[in-house]
Amino acid sequence: MANTFSQIYIQCVFAVQNRQSLIQAEWKDDLYKYIKGIVQQNKHKLIAINGIPNHIHLFVGYKLH
């Protein structure tokens, strides 16, 4: 159909193995930037990213191809 628009939003949670607190505050921002680059390179939109030392939450606008 003409003028049809679809958008899917996905929440992902990535946990560190055995829920150990391995994500250090010193390089957390660099990790988030790296993940953002992966999402953008795949033509999706990172809406939010945050986490604590043992897991990360991503909220992504998934582009349908």
Phi and psi in degrees as a GROMACS rama.xvg file:
@    title "Ramachandran Plot"
@    xaxis  label "Phi"
@    yaxis  label "Psi"
@TYPE xy
-73.0026  149.115  ALA-2
61.9868  31.288  ASN-3
-95.0083  134.424  THR-4
-129.295  134.116  PHE-5
-130.31  141.672  SER-6
-143.76  133.385  GLN-7
-120.047  133.314  ILE-8
-109.904  134.39  TYR-9
-127.267  133.944  ILE-10
-105.179  127.247  GLN-11
-117.689  142.301  CYS-12
-124.384  122.409  VAL-13
-109.565  120.942  PHE-14
-107.483  145.47  ALA-15
-71.6485  143.571  VAL-16
-54.6143  134.573  GLN-17
60.0037  18.5373  ASN-18
53.5547  34.7623  ARG-19
-75.7427  148.144  GLN-20
-83.7012  79.3526  SER-21
-103.207  -13.4143  LEU-22
-82.5264  107.71  ILE-23
-81.7051  142.627  GLN-24
-60.3952  -31.6824  ALA-25
-64.0645  -33.0084  GLU-26
-120.08  12.4749  TRP-27
-59.8571  -45.4665  LYS-28
-62.9626  -39.2355  ASP-29
-64.5533  -38.6193  ASP-30
-63.0071  -43.6955  LEU-31
-63.4774  -40.5371  TYR-32
-64.1895  -39.5319  LYS-33
-63.3969  -46.2744  TYR-34
-63.0905  -41.602  ILE-35
-58.8602  -42.1188  LYS-36
-61.6162  -40.4247  GLY-37
-63.3571  -44.7236  ILE-38
-62.9628  -46.9011  VAL-39
-67.3864  -35.6829  GLN-40
-64.3642  -26.6608  GLN-41
-91.838  14.1761  ASN-42
68.4614  25.411  LYS-43
-105.267  174.431  HIS-44
-120.741  118.699  LYS-45
-80.5263  115.54  LEU-46
-89.8485  -41.2651  ILE-47
-153.257  147.016  ALA-48
-143.696  136.16  ILE-49
-166.526  169.054  ASN-50
179.411  -173.012  GLY-51
-130.1  175.819  ILE-52
-56.9648  -15.3386  PRO-53
-115.486  -0.0426718  ASN-54
-165.42  161.724  HIS-55
-128.874  140.312  ILE-56
-108.746  134.779  HIS-57
-121.702  140.103  LEU-58
-122.017  115.052  PHE-59
-122.896  134.603  VAL-60
-85.9911  108.238  GLY-61
-86.8609  120.572  TYR-62
-85.0566  124.077  LYS-63
-78.4539  133.111  LEU-64
